[in-house]
Amino acid sequence: MKEVIPQKAGKASHLLTNIIIIAFCIGIAYFLASFVTNYVAYQTPVEGESMEPTLTDGDSVVIQRLSYYFTDPKRYDVVVFPVNYNSESQEKTYYIKRVIGLPGETVQIIDGSVYINNEKLTDDKYSSTTINEAGIAENPLVLGENQYFVMGDNRNMSTDSRNSYVGLVNKNDIVGEAWICTWPLTHFGGLK
């Protein structure tokens, strides 16, 4: 003899199964989204004018984190790193700047121009701007094994490695490379 399941019990069981499947799918989606934003890429707005004309206030960029797991930052990469203004506070502000000096190099600003290992940096498309403030780069800065000297593209309106509270940036502090500008559409494209 065949057992008959009451109609109500079948519907309740089906509803519970659907709820479990939906909860499982939401959990998987949350895990994947967290993984991507923590280890692969995330989108963030730009504040300020220190990277003009490359990036302007209000632009939205995608920061990709993957490449620096396998390679080191290269000269002219646009990178993101934290700066902690107040040592008592745990809050960090994230800066976006261009890599100028690489580990092991000596960086100095002389008469408004950047010098790397005593040679004037001429292939930087922003080097035509005379730098008004050399800051700590007035004297030669020898970069350590994992240190980078970074500057904003808007050289005279940027708080960067020339300032002692930003200083040289350690590779471990670089959270990723600014890869592409996504908004506004007039600025859409890669950042080089």
N, C-alpha and C positions, 0 to 999 in steps of 0.2 A: 504494500500500500504506500502511495506517495504522500510525503508530508507537505502540507500546505502552509506557507508562511503568510501570516496576515498582511494585508495590503499596507497598513500603517507602519509596521515594523520594517518592511522593505523600503519605504520612502525615507524613513528616519536613518536607516543604514546608508542609503545612497547619499543623503544630504551630509552625513558625517564624513563619508569618504571624500566627497567633493571639498568640504572644508579643510580636511587634512591635506589634500592635493594642492589646494590654493595656498595654504600656509607654507607648505614645502616649497612651492614655486617662488613665493615672496621671499622666503629665507635664502634660497639660491640666488635670486636677483640681488638681494641686499649684499650677500657675500661677494658676488662678482663685482658689483658697483664699488664696494669698499676696497677690494683688491686692486681694481683699475685705478681708483683715485689715489691710493696709497703707494702703489708700486709702478704704475704705467704712465698715466697722464691725468691732468685735471685742467679745468679752465678757470681763469682768474682775471679780474679787471686790473687795469693799470691806473695808478694815481700819480699825478704830477707831470712835470714837463722835462724831467731829466734825461729822457731817452728820445726827445724830439730831434729830428723829424721821423725817426724810425717808428716810434710809438708815441701816441699822444694821450693826454688825460682822458680816461673813459674807454679807451680801446680794450678789447677783450682778447686775451691770448691763451693758447693751449701750452701748458708746461709739460714736456715729456720727460719722464724720469729714467727710462730704460737705458739710453746710450751710455750714461756715465757709470753704469754697473760694469760695463765692458771696456770702455775707453776713457781717456782723460779729456777734460775740456781743451779745446783748441783756441788759438788766438782768434779773436773776433766773434766767438760764440756769445750769444746773449744768455746769461745765466740768472737764476733766482737763488737768493740766499737770505738767511735771517740776520737781523741786526737787533741787538738788545741794548736800547738806550739807557735803561735803568737796571743796574745789576741787582737791585733789591726786588725788582718785578720779574715775574716769569713771562710776561707778555713780550712777544717778538713782533717786529715789523719786517716784512719781507721786501727786499730790494731787487730790482731788475737792472742789470748793468752788463756792459760788454767786456769780455776778457781782453786785456791788453798785454799784461806781462805773465809769463809762464814760469813754472818751478825752475829754480837754478839760474834765472836771469837776473840782471841788475837793471832796475828801472830808475830813471831820473827825469825830471822835467827841467829843461834848461831854456831860458829865453822864450817861454811859452810853447815849447815843443817837447814831445815825449822822445826819450832816448832809451833804447834797449841795448844793453851791453856796449855802451858808448857810441852807438850808431843811431842816427835820427830815424824815427819810425816814419816812413814815407808812404807805405802802401795802405795805410788806414784812411778810409774815405772821409773821416772827420778830422784828419790831422791838419787841414787847411785853417781851422779855427785856432787862433792864438789863445793859449790857456792863460787866464789872468792869475789864477792862484795855484801854485805848485804844492802847497801844503807840505805834508811830510815827505813828498817826493822831491823837495828842493835839494835834499841830500840823497846820494845813491841808496837805493833800497835793494838789498840782496834777498831774493825770494827763496824761501826754504823748499824742501822736497815736495811738499803738497800745498804750496801757497800760490795764489793768483792775485795779480794787480788788476782791478776792474775800474772802469770809468763809464759814466753816462755819455751818450752821443751828443747831448747838449752840454758840452764840456764846462761852460761857465755857469751853468745852472744845475749842477749835479753834486750831490753829496755822495762821495765814493771813496776809493782806497786812498785818496789824498788826505782824507780827514781821519784823524787818529781814532775816533770812536767807531769808524767802519774798518779802516786799516786793510791789511792783506786778508784775503778770503781763503780759508782752508778748504781743500777738496771735499772733506767730509761734511762741510756745512752747505755745500751746493746741493739744493734740492732738485734741480733739474735745469733743462735748457728750454728757453722760450722758443717754441718751434714754429708756431703759425699764429697770425693775427686773424681772428674770426669775425670781429665786429669793431667798427662799422664795416659794411661791405666795401666801401671805398678804400679801406686799408687792408682788405683780405689778401693774405699771401704769406709766404715764408719770410723769416727774419734773418737776413744776412747782410 
